[in-house]
Structures are given as C-alpha cells and as structure tokens.
Amino acid sequence: MRLSIKQFLLGLLICLPLIVLSAENKIYKTRDADGNTIYTDQAPENATEVEVEEPVNYIKSEGIPKFQSKPDLKLKKKPPGYKTLLITSPAPNDTIRTNAGTLQVLYEMSPNLQSNHSLQLLVDGSVAQSTKSGAFTLNNLDRGTHQLQLQIIDSQSGKVLKSSASVSVTILRHSVQHTQINQSRTSN
C-alpha cells in the first residue's frame, strides 16, 4: 500500500498537534520498592511533580569588540617578495666537457626582477657576474668541481634579498700536460 503525498501531509497535520501537546506534559518523580528513582509522564501515587526549565536555544551575544587602530603606527607598504629563484641549467651534479671552459647558466625567477635590484652569479662563493636581465655566460672556467649560486641584491643597500640553492657542477677540460705525455709516448 502506497501513500499519496496528500495522505502523507494529512497524517502529518494530524500528528503535529499531538507532538506539541506531548511536549507540554508534566514530569513526575517517584521511587520504587528498591529505592530507585523513576521519572515518568504519568502521575503515580506518592509522585512529586518535577519542574523542567525551558531549554536554551540561543546564546545572547555580548557584541563584537571593535578594532581600534593606533594613530601613531604607520604601516609601510612592503614590496612583494621573490617567490622563485633557482638555477635551471646546468642541473645539480652535472659533468660538462668544455675545452674552452665556457658555461652558460640559466635560471628561473618569479616575479621578474625589480628595477632597483640586480642579480649576481657566485662561483665558488665569489661574485663572477652581475646583471639586470638575461642568462650568464662564464668563460675560461677552470677544470674541476664548482659551486654556482644566484643572489638577488638590493642595488641601494647592497642587501641580499634572496639566494638560490647552490648547484654543484664539474667541468672537464683538455689538459696541455695530457698532450705532452701523449707526444712523448709517440716519439719513443
């Protein structure tokens, strides 16, 4: 048997007053033969009526305190910081053969370099080049392992604003001694 929506709503309208009336009933307290406390909505003999307070359905707001600014504080507008600064080429721990010792260093930076800042490339902890834009090209780099790092510098104060992670790169170059050893072996 299926109820139609009309029948359901009619049944709900009939039951709703009964639910409300049951909330108006009184509560009674009594004790049984063993001395246990019993609460009921029916009034047995020797029962006392219990007063039930209305439940609290809201909390009165005391109001939200207002923020009071101090007039002597001056907020300085801070320029946005650099989020990204990293060397993209060469990759960390790369080994590069370059007989001329030439190495191009590419980087990624965001946001773009501000006009009052410059970018420095450090090789083994010493400033090798400085630029406002573009890639770095190192010439006549010695053989061996080198540490590369970028720094964003405030041109006015000279303060380092951000540093990249250090990248280790090994340069392989042809040695003049190697040529001399091979020539002496072929002449014998």
Secondary structure as GFF3:
##gff-version 3
##sequence-region A 1 188
A	DSSP	alpha_helix	5	23	.	.	.	ID=ss1
A	DSSP	beta_strand	27	31	.	.	.	ID=ss2
A	DSSP	beta_strand	37	40	.	.	.	ID=ss3
A	DSSP	beta_strand	48	50	.	.	.	ID=ss4
A	DSSP	beta_strand	84	89	.	.	.	ID=ss5
A	DSSP	beta_strand	94	97	.	.	.	ID=ss6
A	DSSP	beta_strand	103	110	.	.	.	ID=ss7
A	DSSP	beta_strand	117	123	.	.	.	ID=ss8
A	DSSP	beta_strand	126	131	.	.	.	ID=ss9
A	DSSP	beta_strand	136	138	.	.	.	ID=ss10
A	DSSP	beta_strand	144	154	.	.	.	ID=ss11
A	DSSP	beta_strand	160	163	.	.	.	ID=ss12
A	DSSP	beta_strand	167	172	.	.	.	ID=ss13
A	DSSP	alpha_helix	176	187	.	.	.	ID=ss14
###
